[in-house]
Amino acid sequence: MSANVSSQMTEVITTDDINQYLAVFDKYRGQIDYYMSLLKEEHQSNIEDIKGEIEMACLDLDPDKDLLTESSSASQDFLKGCDLDLRILINSLSYIGRDVKQKLYKLADSPILAKEEFVIRCCDFMKDRGFSFGVGLSELGLNFESKVPQVRLECLEEALSILDVN
């Protein structure tokens, strides 16, 4: 464990914790890729929808018309139907991916060490919130899916770019 991460940890993360996290990640990797493909489609669709709604609003000139309407999306439906472990995994990957992307954490220069540090951060995130794989718990705190598709996608892409190191 590098000095950067170990000095900032609130709880000790063990090698078993890291291995379990990576095993769950490997188990759900295909579903994460599918989820990301849904996010890409939604992002592109949202761009087209907004362009169309703006054009219609300009023709309509109705100031009371809501340009962005809430509706269930394919990615939200996917998350509602998936295992709780996958939702916990996506949440931790997304939040820590966001933090790394925003440079809130400095990971090691070595890709292998950066991967380990990233997983330690994800495990710490889970422990701080009382999340654990394989244990049924409340969905409280699993809220990253409320973010717009582009934000969810960018954060997951950042996380996977770190974890895809062998």
N, C-alpha and C positions, 0 to 999 in steps of 0.2 A: 504494500500500500504506500503510495507516495506521501510525502510530508504535506503537500498542498491539501489533500483531501483528509488525511487522518487528523490534522489539527483542527479541522472544521466540523468534525462529526459529532453528533449529539449522542449516539449510541454506537457500540462496537458492532461492526458488521463482520461476520465470520466468512471464512472460505465456503462453508456450507451454504450460507445465505447467497453468496455470489453464484455458486454452482446451481442452486435451485432457481435463481432468477434467470440465468442463461438457459436452463433446461425448459422453463416455462416459455421463454422467448422462442426457443427453437420449436417447441410444440405448436405455437400459434403463429409462427412466421408467415405461413401461407395465408392465414386469415387477416393478418395485419396488412399484407400486400393487397389483398382483395379490398379491405377497408380503405386503403389509400387510393385505390383505383376509383372507388365510389366518390371519395373526396375530390379527386381530379375532375371527374365528370360533373359533380355538383358545382365546383368552382367555375368551370367553363360555362355551364348552364346558367349560373347566377349572373355572369357577365352579360350573356345574351338576353336574359330576362330583364335585367336592369336597363340595358340599352332600349329594349322594346317598350318597357314601361315609361321611360323618360320620353321617348318619342310620342307615345300615346298621351302622356300627361301634357306635353307641349301642345298637342292638338286639342286636347280637352280643356286645358287651362282651368281645371277644377282644383282649387287650393286645399280642399278637404280630402282629396284622394291620397291614400297611403301607397307610396311607391314600393315599399318592401312589405310584403305580407308574409306572415308566419305560416308555415305548413311543415308537415313531417317530411323528412328527406330520406333517401335510401340509406345514407350513412347512419342516421339516427335510428331508423328501423333495424338496421344491422346490429347496432349496439344493444338495442332493447332485447334482441333475440339471442345474443351471444352469452357464453359463460361469464360468470362474474370474474374469474381469473383473467380472462382476456380483457375485460373492461378495466380491471386494476392495472394490468400491464400497459394498456394503451394510455391510461391516465398518467402513470409514472413516466413512461417514455415521452409523452407529450410535454409534461411540465418540466422535466429535467432537460429535454431537448430544447425547449424554449429558453430555459435559463442559460444553457451553453451558447445558444444562438445569440442571446443578448449579452453574452460575455460576463455573466454574473459569476461564473466559475471558470477558473483557468485549469484546464486539463493538461496532463503531461504532453510533451512533444512527441514522445514515442506512441505510435498508434495502439500498441498492445497495452501499455500502461494507461493510456487515455480510456480505452475500453473498460479496463478494470475500475478506474476511477468513476466513470460514468455509471457503471452498474452499482457501485457502492452508493453513489448519490441516489439512484433509483430505489435501492433497498432502504436507505435512510428516509427518503420521502415516504415510502410505504409504512415504515415503523412509526414515523412521526404522526401519521394519520390513523394508526391502528389497523392497517390493511395487512392481510396475509393470504398467500395463495392457499387454496384448498380449504379455506375456512369460510363458511357462510357468514356474511355480515351485512350490515345496512349499506345501502347505496349512497348514503350521505357522504359527501366529499368527492364522489365520482362525477365531476361536473365539466370536465374538459370538452365533452361533446356539445356543450352549449356554445362554444366558440364557432366563428364562421369557418367554413370548409378550408379556405386558403390558409388560415392560421394553423388549424389542426394539421394540415398537410405539411406545411413548412417545418413545424416542430417535430413531426414524426420523421421527415426526411433527414433532419439534422441528427436525430437519435440513431437512425439506421445507418447513416454514414459513419458513425462511430462504432456501432456494434458489428458491422459487416467485416471488420478486420479479423483475420485468422491468426 
